[in-house]
């Protein structure tokens, strides 16, 4: 249980750092970039993938069924 919480927090940290970077990059739209240019730009950035990996880790740790150890009964 503690290991899953640790992995959940790692996923949360990755998602937050990636999400904040994506929001910061939204300022590029005020410089005249179009939405298409913005999407092409963030697809080349590592922060976009950090956000996606973080969301994936969070989803897996929440919805993956836990292993039941009945050895101690």
Steps between C-alpha positions, in 0.01 A plus 500: 500500500783738584675414174184579301464835677863578422447420131178706505690800635769458234230498232336803658829689502567419135148603400523827692839594357387414149165678539657817637746506212219458249312789660813715493548420131148635437663844517639426154149554362524868592812534285305414188528122483192313387350204683650268239846651552455467876401133477792427268737682737389320818509164324878547473541590868575246773255668737206387289611141539559546874137607533377198306723255689388649831133462411566141389680415826218653706239303306689173535559537873136584568327246277741206497370238743728439791654165569352305787748321722322243712822339619477656843153356581 
